[in-house]
């Protein structure tokens, strides 16, 4: 019997989740829920209903898991606890500093409902988190490094679009190769924010806008660009559409450490991703964990979980016997 999935939110991530479900034979997309007018939302999976988000108040018997595709700033802190009281849910909450409080709110709701919720699922937090944990356990004496990119930062791109005179923007986060190589050498360098990443902005400006003023506002923007070496390119709308329409991303988690009674041997553990589509890859991770959430709840589990709490076998459609025979 297929795992019945609902999607709340049909932006880039919601579409990525939809495409991932289509690649998993044991999962079925039952409905897409939206705060927009459903008549204006066209999904790509034949026969799937588009419904108002309010319909979720009475569809508990029709879904095994609900995937929440809203934003971490304002949507998920409200939506995940709300729907955890009714459904097994998965979200991609990625505000690292607020994960503990988000977990507590969701855990209380899920336990009361007897449901399983999984938060902060994707590639960071998510896959990168797992690899940081594994590497720390294997090399307890060592140092962690995380690099992001080269890829489009949607949050930073949105921040630039809010500047007066900016029509559109794509902002790329780029690891500094010199810093990456220093880490891979095992020398355990101490790196500042500026030394680890650069930022590159491709901006379409409004006609007649003050380009120098825009560039200065970008480079001095606190929390986004002021701590980085930032390059700004002004381009046309045609160039933006031709060269920057995709949403690539990626990065790497590296841990360097030592072993031996005299700590004489150095080791480097590295996990890296190179993604053509950030939302489609994130959606693929989420769908695998949606399978796990459904299984865990059927086994009687409840409460909030993170990727740290899910055994790898729960992610796979293969049986334990198949996994032992072919992947162990």
N, C-alpha and C positions, 0 to 999 in steps of 0.2 A: 504494500500500500504506500502511495506517494506521501511525502511530507508536504502538507498544505501550507503555503507561504503567502503572507500579505506584505505589501510594501507601503509604507507611509512616507510620501514625499517623492516626487518624480522629476528631480533635477538630474545633474550629472551622475550623482551616486546612485539614485534610484534606477536610472537607466543601466548603470553598470551592474547592479544587483539583478535586474531583469535578464540581462544577457548571460550572467553566470548561472541563473536558475535553468536557462535553456540548455546548458551544457551538462546538467546533472539529471540523469534519468529517474532518480528516486525522489525528485522534488517537483512540485507543481505550483505555479503562480496562480493563486485563486482570485486576487483582486489588488488593484492599486488604489490607495486612498490619498486624497488631496484636499488642501484648503482652498484651492482654486475652483472655478466652475468645471465640473467633470466633463462637460461637453467640449471644453477647449483643450483637454489633455488626450492625446492620441498615443496609446501604447503600441509596442511592436509585436506583442504576443497575441496571436489570434484567439478570440473568444474570451479574453480577460476583461472583467468589468472594471470601470473606473468609477469610484464612489466618493461621496463627500466624507471627510474625516469623521464627521459626527456619527456615521454609520457604524463605527467601531464599538459603539456602546452596546451593541446587541449581536455581534457576530462571533462570539467566543467559540461556538460549536463548529464553526466553519474553517478555523485556522489552527494549525499546530504551532506556528511561530510567526510573529510579526517583526519585520525588519524596519527600524526607524532610520530614515535617511535625511533627517534635519540637521541643522547646524549646531555646533557645540556652544556657541555664545549664548543664544536665547532659547532655541527649540528644545534640545535634549534635556537640559536641566529640569524642564517642566514635563516634557512628553514621556521620558523614560519611566519616572516614578508613576505617572498617571496610567500608562498602559501596562506596566508591570503588575498592576493590581488586577488586570483582566486577562493578560496573555503571557506566554513565553515570549520574550523579546530579545533582540540584539541591537546594540547601537555602536556608533563609531566615535564616541565622545573623546576628543583629543586635546583638551586643555589639561596638560599633565599635572599642574599644580593643584587642580580642583578635583582630581580623580577620587581622593579619599572621601570627600564630602558627597560627591555624586554616588559613589558606591554605597554609602550609608543610607542615603535616601531611597535608592532603588532596592537595596537589600530588605529594608523594612516592608516595603510594598509587596515585593515578590514572596517573602516568607508568609505574610498574612494571607496571600492568595493561593499559596501552595504551587507557585509557578517558578520557573527558572529564568533569570535574566542574565545576559552577558553584556558587559559594557567595554568600551574602549577597544573595539575590535577593528583591525585593519593591518597596516604594515608598520606604522609607528604613531601611537602605541599599537601593539599587536605582535607581528612577526619579529620586529626588532626587539621588542620587550623580551620575548622568549629567548632570543639569541644572546641578549645581555645576561639573562639569568643563567642559561646553560654555561656560558663562558666563565661567569663568576664562580660557579660551582666547581668547574673543572680546574680553573687557575685561581685559587683563592688569593694568591699574592700577585697582584697585577693592576692594570689601569685600563679604564674603558674610554673609548672614543666613538662618537657617532658623527657621521658626515651625511648631509642631505644634498641631493642633486646629482647631476644637473637636472633641474626640473622647474616647472611652473609652480610658484607659490600662489594659490588662489587668494589667500587672505591678504598678502602683500600687494597683489595686483588690484584687489578691491580698494585697499587703502589709497593707492595712487589715483584711482578713478575718482575718488572723492575730492581731489584737489581741483580748485577752480581752474577752468581752461583745459582740463583733460577729458578727452572723449572716450579713450580706451587705453588699456595697458596690459602687458604681460610682463611679469617679473620673474626672472630666473635666479634660483639659488645655485651657486656653483662652488664645489669644494676646491680649496687651494691645493694644487697638486703637490707642491713642496711640503705642505703639512701632512698630506696623506702618506707620502713616501717616508717622511720622518717617523711617522707612527709605525708604518710597516717594517721599518728597520729595527724596531724593538728598543729604541733609545728613550722611550717614555717622555717625549717632550711636553713641556708646559705651554699650552697654546691659548692665546686670547681669542675672543670672538672674532676679531678682525683677521687674525692669522688663519682661522679655519675655513672661512667662507667669504666669497664675494657675492655681490648682487648686481644683476644687469637688468635694466628696464627698457622696454620698447614701448614708446608712448605715441599715441595719436592725439594731437592737440587740436583744440577748436580753432577755427580760422581767426587769425588776429590775436591769438593768445600770446602772453609774454613768456617765451620759452625759457629765458634765463631764470625768471621767477619760479616757474614750474620745477626746473632742475634743482634749484636751491632748496625749494620746499621738500622735494623728494630726499635729497642727500642729508638734510638736517632733521628729518622726521624721527622723533624719539621712539624707541622700542621697535622700530621697523628698519631704519636705514642708517641712523647716525653712528652706529657702532661698526659699520661695515664700509669697505671700499666699494663704492657704487658707481656704475657707469650708466648714463642715460642716453638713449638713442631716440631721436624723433623720426617717425616713419609715417607713411600714408596709410589710409584705411585698406587700400588694395594690398600693400605689403603685409599688413597685419593679417588679413584674411589668407594670403598666400603662404606666409612663412610661419605664422604663430597661431594657427587654429587648433592645434592639438593640445593635450594636457599630459605631456610626459613628466616623469619624475623618477626617483630612485634614491640610492644612497648606500651606505655601508655602516655596519657595526663592527668595530675592531676591538679586541682585547689583547693586550700584551701581558705576558706573565713569565714567571720563572719556576723551575722545579729543581729538585736535587737537594741533598743535605747541605750543600754549600751554596745553593741557589745559583748553580753554575750554568744551567741550561735555560736559554730563552725560547719562548714560544709565541706565535701570533695566531689568533683565531679571527677569521674574517668571514662575514656574511654580507653579501651585496645584492642589490636589486637594480635592474635597468628596465624601466617601465615605459612602454609606448603610451599607455593610458592609465593614469593614476586612479580615476574613479572605477574603471573596469577591473583593475587588479584588486583594489580595495573591496569592491563588490564580490569578487571571487573568494577572498578571505572570509568575508562576512557570511557568505552562503555556506561555506564549509562549517563554520561555527554554528550556524542556524541548525544544521543537521545534528550537531552535538547537543545543542540545547534541547531540541525535541526529544532525543534519545534519553538524555539525563532526566528530564521530567517524567518520561514514561517509566523510568526506573525508580521513581519516588523522590528524586532530589528537588529541592526548592531553594530560593534565595538568590542573591546576586553572585555572579562569578566573573572572573577575568580569564584571559588566556592561560594564566598560570595554573588554573584549577581544572583544566580540561585535558584528560588523557588523549594522546594523539590518535588512538584507535577510534575514538568517538567521531573524529572528523571524516573518516573514510567510509564510503559506501560498501567497501569490501568487508568480508567476514574476518574474524580474528584468525581463522585457519588460513585464509588467503593471504593475509598480511604476513603471517609467519613464514609461509611458503615462498613468497615472492619479494618481500621488501625488507625482511630482517637480515 
